[in-house]
Each structure stands twice: as C-alpha cells, then as structure tokens.
Amino acid sequence: MGKSQPKRRTPATRSHQSTKGAAAKKKNINWTRILLIIVGVMIVISMILSMITVPGS
C-alpha cells in the first residue's frame, strides 16, 4: 500500500501542472504554428518558383 500512495499522488500533481502548462503553452504553440506555417509557405513558394523557372529557362 505504501508504494501505491505515491503513485496516486504523482498523477494529481502532474494534472495540476499540466493544466497550468497547457494554459501557458497555448501562446507558445500558436507562435510555433504561425512560424511553421510561414516556413512551409515559403518552402512551397520557392519550390513552385523553381519548377516554373527551370522549364522556362
């Protein structure tokens, strides 16, 4: 029983930390998603331009 008690306490503390972490990470996730979208769009545009310019030349 002594081993089961700390196991039950850790998820409770983790759940509280995860809720606070999720609220704090929402802004970071939004910024990272915006950056990833911008980078992805730039890569797609560069690939399209390279495909257009190579056969044109």
MODA-V383041 format. One record per backbone hydrogen bond with DSSP energy under -1.0 kcal/mol. CO is the residue of the C=O (numbers start at 1). NH is the residue of the N-H. E is the energy in kcal/mol with one decimal. If there is no record, write none. Layout:
((CO	NH	E) (CO	NH	E))
//
This chain:
((1	5	-1.5) (3	7	-1.0) (4	8	-1.8) (5	9	-1.8) (6	10	-2.2) (7	11	-1.1) (9	13	-2.0) (10	14	-2.6) (11	15	-2.5) (12	16	-1.7) (13	17	-2.3) (14	18	-3.0) (15	19	-2.1) (16	20	-2.0) (17	21	-3.2) (18	22	-2.9) (19	23	-1.9) (20	24	-2.1) (21	25	-2.6) (22	26	-1.2) (25	29	-3.2) (26	30	-2.1) (27	31	-2.3) (28	32	-2.7) (29	33	-2.7) (30	34	-2.4) (31	35	-2.6) (32	36	-2.7) (33	37	-2.7) (34	38	-2.6) (35	39	-2.7) (36	40	-2.7) (37	41	-2.7) (38	42	-2.6) (39	43	-2.4) (40	44	-2.5) (41	45	-2.8) (42	46	-2.5) (43	47	-2.5) (44	48	-2.6) (45	49	-2.8) (46	50	-2.4) (47	51	-2.3) (48	52	-2.1) (49	53	-2.9) (50	54	-2.2) (51	55	-1.0) (52	56	-1.3) (53	57	-2.3))
//
